[in-house]
Amino acid sequence: MKIIFPLLLACGLSLSTFAQETKTNAAPEPAAANTNQPPPIATLPASAATVTAPLALTNGVLSQPEMTAIEDGGNAVFTFTVTNEGDYVITAQVNAPDDSSNSFFMNMDAQPEDPTMIWDIDVTTGFEARTVSWRGSGDADSDEFLPKTFHLTVGDHKLILVGREPAELKSLAIHPAAK
């Protein structure tokens, strides 16, 4: 009996240590979803857009091969309907691998304007969720409108994305702005 108790204690401590090491070495758990973000009123895959070159839709992803000025960038026009007037923000699944591939021009119901309506995307590792912002009078590292809130009336709207850099976009979601 004197030998069994220390043996059981040693086994229990070993299992506890092993469990701690396994948990420490395990892949990180995904970050919790932003519970402050209201559910989207519309989720729009890239394939829902009407696209003009040089912006291209390839395997469900919008991108263009090189940096362009606003008048040379391709367009992606997404149409959706709002049933409740209010303020809305946009989140997107984007791939922005570096500072040379991390922006689009974007506006609601009209062509975007350069440079105030540039969406500067924080660099990602693969596709990640990002909230749309506008540069405004800021710069690439400090957007004036973060997040950009759009006031939308009841009815149909067009979200217009114009290619700027070779960033990639899989989908967009329109959410009521948090109050």
C-alpha positions in Angstrom: 0.0 0.0 0.0 2.9 2.4 0.8 4.3 1.9 -2.7 0.9 2.1 -4.6 0.0 5.6 -3.2 3.3 7.3 -4.4 3.0 5.5 -7.7 -0.6 6.7 -8.2 0.4 10.3 -7.2 3.3 10.2 -9.7 1.1 9.0 -12.5 -1.5 11.7 -11.7 1.2 14.4 -11.8 2.6 13.1 -15.0 -0.8 13.1 -16.7 -1.4 16.7 -15.5 2.0 17.8 -16.8 1.5 16.0 -20.1 -2.0 17.6 -20.5 -0.5 21.1 -19.8 2.3 20.5 -22.4 -0.2 19.2 -25.0 -2.4 22.3 -24.4 0.6 24.6 -24.7 1.9 23.0 -27.9 -1.5 22.7 -29.5 -2.5 24.9 -32.4 -4.0 28.2 -31.2 -7.7 28.3 -31.0 -9.4 30.6 -33.4 -10.2 34.1 -32.0 -13.7 34.5 -30.8 -16.1 36.2 -33.1 -16.8 39.9 -32.5 -20.0 39.6 -30.4 -20.5 43.4 -30.6 -21.1 43.2 -34.4 -24.7 42.8 -35.3 -25.5 40.1 -37.8 -25.3 41.1 -41.4 -28.3 42.2 -43.4 -26.5 40.9 -46.6 -23.6 38.7 -47.3 -22.2 39.0 -50.8 -19.7 36.6 -52.3 -17.3 38.0 -54.9 -19.1 36.1 -57.5 -22.2 38.3 -56.9 -20.5 41.3 -58.4 -20.6 42.6 -61.9 -16.9 42.8 -62.8 -15.0 44.8 -65.4 -11.3 44.4 -66.2 -8.5 44.7 -65.1 -10.3 43.5 -61.9 -11.0 39.8 -62.4 -13.0 37.1 -60.7 -10.9 33.9 -60.5 -12.0 30.9 -58.4 -14.4 33.1 -56.4 -11.8 35.8 -55.6 -11.7 39.3 -56.9 -8.2 40.8 -57.7 -6.2 42.6 -60.3 -2.7 42.0 -61.4 -1.1 45.4 -60.7 -1.5 48.8 -59.0 -3.7 51.2 -61.0 -5.0 54.7 -60.7 -8.7 55.1 -60.1 -9.6 55.7 -63.7 -7.6 52.5 -64.8 -8.9 50.1 -62.1 -11.5 47.6 -62.8 -14.9 47.8 -61.1 -16.9 45.3 -59.0 -20.5 46.4 -58.4 -22.5 44.6 -55.7 -26.2 45.2 -55.5 -28.2 44.6 -52.3 -31.4 45.8 -50.6 -31.9 47.6 -47.3 -35.2 47.1 -45.5 -34.4 49.4 -42.5 -32.9 52.9 -42.9 -29.9 53.4 -40.8 -26.1 53.4 -40.4 -24.2 50.4 -41.8 -20.6 49.2 -41.8 -19.0 46.6 -44.2 -16.7 43.8 -43.3 -14.9 41.7 -45.9 -12.8 38.5 -46.2 -9.6 39.9 -47.8 -6.1 38.8 -48.5 -3.7 41.8 -48.2 -0.2 40.2 -48.0 1.9 43.3 -47.9 1.9 47.2 -48.1 2.0 47.0 -51.9 -1.1 44.8 -52.1 -3.5 46.1 -49.5 -6.0 48.6 -50.8 -9.1 49.2 -52.9 -11.2 52.3 -53.8 -14.7 51.8 -52.4 -18.0 53.8 -52.2 -21.7 53.3 -51.9 -24.1 54.3 -54.7 -21.5 56.3 -56.6 -18.0 55.9 -58.1 -15.3 56.3 -55.4 -13.0 59.4 -55.4 -9.2 59.4 -55.1 -7.6 59.8 -52.5 -10.4 60.2 -49.9 -12.2 56.9 -50.6 -9.2 54.6 -50.5 -9.8 51.5 -48.2 -6.4 50.8 -46.6 -6.4 47.2 -45.4 -4.3 46.1 -42.5 -1.9 43.4 -43.8 -3.2 39.9 -43.5 -1.9 36.4 -43.4 -4.1 34.7 -46.0 -7.8 35.6 -46.0 -8.9 37.4 -42.9 -11.9 39.6 -41.9 -11.4 43.3 -42.1 -13.7 46.3 -41.6 -13.9 48.9 -44.4 -12.4 52.2 -43.6 -11.7 55.3 -45.7 -8.5 57.3 -45.9 -10.3 60.6 -45.9 -7.7 63.3 -45.0 -5.5 60.7 -43.3 -2.8 58.5 -44.9 -2.1 54.9 -45.6 -1.2 54.2 -42.0 -3.9 56.4 -40.4 -7.4 56.4 -42.0 -9.7 59.2 -41.0 -12.9 57.1 -41.1 -12.3 53.8 -39.2 -14.7 52.2 -39.6 -16.4 53.9 -42.5 -20.1 54.2 -41.7 -22.6 54.5 -44.6 -26.1 55.9 -44.0 -28.5 53.9 -46.2 -32.1 54.5 -47.0 -34.7 51.7 -47.6 -34.3 50.2 -51.1 -31.6 49.0 -53.5 -28.0 50.1 -53.2 -24.8 49.5 -55.1 -21.5 49.0 -53.4 -18.8 49.9 -55.9 -15.3 48.5 -55.4 -12.5 49.7 -57.8 -9.2 47.9 -58.0 -6.1 49.8 -56.8 -3.5 47.3 -55.7 -3.4 43.5 -56.1 -5.3 42.8 -52.9 -7.8 39.9 -53.0 -11.5 39.9 -51.9 -13.7 36.8 -51.3 -16.8 38.3 -49.8 -18.5 41.3 -48.2 -21.0 41.6 -45.4 -23.2 44.6 -44.7 -23.9 45.1 -40.9 -25.9 47.6 -39.0 -23.5 49.9 -37.2 -23.0 49.1 -33.5 -24.8 51.7 -31.4 
